[in-house]
Amino acid sequence: MTLAEEFQRACQAAVDESRELGYTPTAWISMMNGPGGAATAARRLLTNGDVQTGFQRLISMGRRDLTVEQAVLDEYWVDLFTDAHREAARWRLAQADGDGPA
């Protein structure tokens, strides 16, 4: 199994856990099952200037561990993402934590 396929499975597991919590991230499901899979979808999300409602929802539920941003920062996936992707993920999480600029 490739690293991208493993990431796809990890993202699906996060979706399954989100569903168990009563939240179905339909936009993310559509994106991660589209061309290029979850890794490509994650890169697109991180290079897009918009913060997705799904991200905000998971943060408000206290489940940052289920966000794409948190997954991208996991060293296991280092070969799938660039430093710029990781920096964008860090910035979004800092904003969510209230540590970013006002």
Buried (B, 14 or more C-beta within 10 A) or exposed (E): EEEBEBBBEBBBEBBEEBEEEEBEBEEBBEBBBEEEBBBBBBBEBBEEEEBBEBBEBBBEEEBBEBBBBBBBBBEEBEEBBEEEBBEBBBBBBEBBEEEEEE
